[in-house]
Amino acid sequence: MKDNKYSLRALALMLGYPDAKLRANLPQLIEAIDTEASIPAARRLEIKALVAELLRTDAMEVEARYVETFDRGRATSLHLFEHVHGDSRDRGPAMVDLAQTYEKAGLLMGPEELPDHLCVVLEFASTQPPRLAANFLGEMEHILTAIFSALLKRQSPYATLLAAVLELAGQKVQAVPVVADEAMDEAWVEPMAFDGCSTKGQAKPGAPQPIHFVRKASAASGVAL
């Protein structure tokens, strides 16, 4: 299996907030991806097209598009556990487990970083041998595919970066049906007091309670996804 650490690191940076520093470094990131050549050539052409668009578009518009793409709705969120646990209590323990996985490998996060953010996940994967990195990312295939599909539905050029991640993980790139995002005002609204519902998503007393199934923790990484 080809070495892919520079490609993973480059993708991690490209998926970050496109401030002036990142945009200035985009040509070097493309060069690193081309030199390593672990991403298929056709995908690299798409990534170059994305970079060209980011560089020729007004900086404020680029940043606004990024926020609109990744921070306005759960379907395209780069926080992976939002796609599995939402705002439930299960997300906390899952975050702790993932952070401990990083620490055991010698990767310490900054105080402003969350372990389930895709940029952090890719940075960690870039420190692992290629096969271990592919297996680690492969455990998240269902989440990565969901984000890729949501970006594709929005016709976002960022979809090619998720496709590249899937390819580095040895996974097939294919779109799946996308569940429509809940409107932002509806997502943040508090349940009515004394309405027979203590938390959003629960049924009223006497009504069937919904059950949600998620994948079991991976024995290899100890991460619940």
C-alpha distance (Angstrom), angle and dihedral (degrees) to the residues before:
residue distance angle dihedral
M1 . . .
K2 3.81 . .
D3 3.78 120.8 .
N4 3.80 108.1 -101.5
K5 3.79 105.7 172.0
Y6 3.81 95.7 112.7
S7 3.79 92.4 46.5
L8 3.80 91.8 50.3
R9 3.79 91.1 47.9
A10 3.80 91.4 47.7
L11 3.81 91.5 50.5
A12 3.81 89.8 48.8
L13 3.80 90.0 55.6
M14 3.81 94.6 43.1
L15 3.80 90.3 54.6
G16 3.79 90.0 55.0
Y17 3.80 127.1 94.6
P18 3.83 106.7 -64.1
D19 3.80 99.5 -126.4
A20 3.80 123.3 156.2
K21 3.82 93.3 -86.6
L22 3.79 93.4 53.8
R23 3.79 93.5 45.5
A24 3.80 90.0 51.3
N25 3.81 90.1 54.0
L26 3.82 97.2 47.0
P27 3.84 95.6 95.8
Q28 3.82 90.6 54.1
L29 3.81 90.8 48.3
I30 3.79 90.6 52.9
E31 3.79 89.7 49.0
A32 3.81 90.8 52.4
I33 3.82 91.4 50.1
D34 3.81 91.9 48.7
T35 3.81 93.0 47.0
E36 3.80 93.6 51.6
A37 3.84 92.1 42.0
S38 3.81 93.3 -166.6
I39 3.82 91.3 129.3
P40 3.84 113.9 73.8
A41 3.81 114.3 -96.6
A42 3.81 94.5 -118.5
R43 3.80 90.5 54.0
R44 3.79 91.2 48.6
L45 3.82 89.0 56.8
E46 3.81 89.3 54.5
I47 3.80 91.1 49.4
K48 3.81 90.0 50.8
A49 3.81 89.0 52.2
L50 3.81 89.6 52.6
V51 3.80 91.0 49.4
A52 3.80 91.1 48.8
E53 3.80 89.9 52.5
L54 3.81 92.5 48.7
L55 3.81 90.6 50.9
R56 3.81 98.2 46.7
T57 3.82 97.0 43.0
D58 3.80 122.2 86.5
A59 3.81 109.7 -88.1
M60 3.82 95.2 -125.9
E61 3.79 91.0 50.6
V62 3.80 91.9 49.2
E63 3.79 91.1 52.5
A64 3.80 92.9 44.8
R65 3.81 91.1 50.8
Y66 3.81 90.3 51.0
V67 3.80 92.2 53.1
E68 3.80 91.6 45.7
T69 3.82 90.7 48.9
F70 3.79 101.7 46.3
D71 3.82 107.2 18.9
R72 3.82 102.3 44.2
G73 3.77 105.9 74.7
R74 3.77 139.4 -1.8
A75 3.83 99.2 -105.0
T76 3.81 93.1 75.7
S77 3.79 99.0 29.1
L78 3.80 114.1 136.1
H79 3.81 89.8 -147.9
L80 3.79 97.3 98.0
F81 3.79 98.8 -160.6
E82 3.81 90.7 58.7
H83 3.80 86.1 70.6
V84 3.81 91.7 54.0
H85 3.79 108.3 28.4
G86 3.81 103.3 18.1
D87 3.80 108.4 -167.3
S88 3.80 94.5 -30.6
R89 3.79 124.3 127.6
D90 3.80 90.0 -107.2
R91 3.79 90.6 74.8
G92 3.82 93.3 69.5
P93 3.83 97.5 58.5
A94 3.81 90.1 42.0
M95 3.82 89.7 54.6
V96 3.80 91.0 49.7
D97 3.81 91.8 50.2
L98 3.79 91.7 50.0
A99 3.80 92.9 47.6
Q100 3.81 89.2 51.4
T101 3.82 89.5 51.8
Y102 3.80 88.3 56.2
E103 3.79 93.5 46.1
K104 3.81 92.4 51.2
A105 3.80 87.6 55.8
G106 3.81 91.2 49.5
L107 3.82 97.1 -106.0
L108 3.80 113.4 133.5
M109 3.79 119.0 -169.4
G110 3.77 127.7 -139.3
P111 3.82 117.6 -107.8
E112 3.82 91.5 -106.9
E113 3.83 94.8 51.7
L114 3.81 127.0 94.7
P115 3.82 117.6 -150.0
D116 3.80 95.8 -132.7
H117 3.81 95.9 55.5
L118 3.80 108.7 114.6
C119 3.80 92.8 -129.0
V120 3.82 89.9 58.0
V121 3.81 91.6 43.8
L122 3.82 90.8 53.4
E123 3.79 92.1 45.7
F124 3.80 89.1 55.0
A125 3.80 92.3 46.1
S126 3.81 89.5 52.9
T127 3.82 89.6 62.5
Q128 3.82 92.9 56.1
P129 3.83 129.8 81.4
P130 3.83 110.6 -90.1
R131 3.80 96.4 -104.4
L132 3.81 93.8 46.9
A133 3.81 90.2 46.6
A134 3.80 90.8 51.1
N135 3.80 92.1 48.6
F136 3.81 91.9 47.5
L137 3.80 92.5 51.3
G138 3.79 91.0 40.9
E139 3.81 89.1 64.3
M140 3.82 86.8 62.9
E141 3.80 95.2 47.5
H142 3.82 93.9 115.3
I143 3.82 91.6 53.5
L144 3.81 95.1 43.3
T145 3.80 90.5 48.7
A146 3.80 91.0 50.7
I147 3.83 91.9 52.0
F148 3.81 91.4 44.8
S149 3.80 90.3 51.2
A150 3.81 93.0 48.8
L151 3.82 91.2 49.8
L152 3.79 90.7 47.2
K153 3.81 90.5 51.1
R154 3.81 88.8 53.3
Q155 3.82 89.5 47.9
S156 3.80 89.2 -123.4
P157 3.82 116.0 165.7
Y158 3.82 87.1 -141.8
A159 3.81 87.4 76.6
T160 3.80 88.9 82.8
L161 3.82 90.7 63.5
L162 3.81 91.4 56.2
A163 3.80 89.2 46.7
A164 3.80 89.2 53.2
V165 3.82 90.7 51.3
L166 3.81 90.3 51.9
E167 3.81 90.9 49.6
L168 3.80 92.1 50.5
A169 3.80 86.9 52.1
G170 3.80 89.4 54.4
Q171 3.80 92.0 -113.9
K172 3.79 130.0 138.4
V173 3.79 114.3 -106.4
Q174 3.78 109.0 -132.1
A175 3.78 135.1 143.3
V176 3.80 120.7 -116.7
P177 3.83 130.1 -166.6
V178 3.80 112.0 -74.4
V179 3.80 123.0 -139.2
A180 3.80 110.2 -133.8
D181 3.79 114.5 -107.0
E182 3.79 118.6 -111.0
A183 3.79 112.2 -114.4
M184 3.80 111.9 -95.3
D185 3.82 94.6 -120.3
E186 3.81 90.1 49.7
A187 3.80 92.4 46.9
W188 3.81 92.3 55.5
V189 3.78 99.6 39.4
E190 3.81 116.1 116.9
P191 3.82 119.0 -126.8
M192 3.81 115.0 -104.3
A193 3.78 113.7 -92.9
F194 3.83 115.1 -102.7
D195 3.82 90.3 4.8
G196 3.78 91.3 132.1
C197 3.78 92.0 -101.0
S198 3.80 121.9 98.3
T199 3.82 97.6 -176.0
K200 3.78 133.8 22.3
G201 3.78 111.7 -90.9
Q202 3.80 97.6 29.4
A203 3.78 121.4 116.1
K204 3.79 123.3 -123.5
P205 3.81 119.3 -94.6
G206 3.79 111.5 -70.8
A207 3.81 93.8 20.5
P208 3.83 122.4 107.9
Q209 3.79 112.3 -87.8
P210 3.82 114.8 -131.4
I211 3.80 117.6 -117.5
H212 3.79 120.8 -150.4
F213 3.78 123.3 -162.0
V214 3.82 123.6 -154.5
R215 3.77 132.1 178.5
K216 3.78 118.0 -83.3
A217 3.78 120.4 -109.9
S218 3.78 114.3 -79.5
A219 3.77 113.5 -110.4
A220 3.80 89.8 -145.7
S221 3.78 99.6 55.4
G222 3.78 103.9 14.3
V223 3.81 89.0 -129.7
A224 3.81 120.9 135.6
L225 3.79 109.0 -138.6
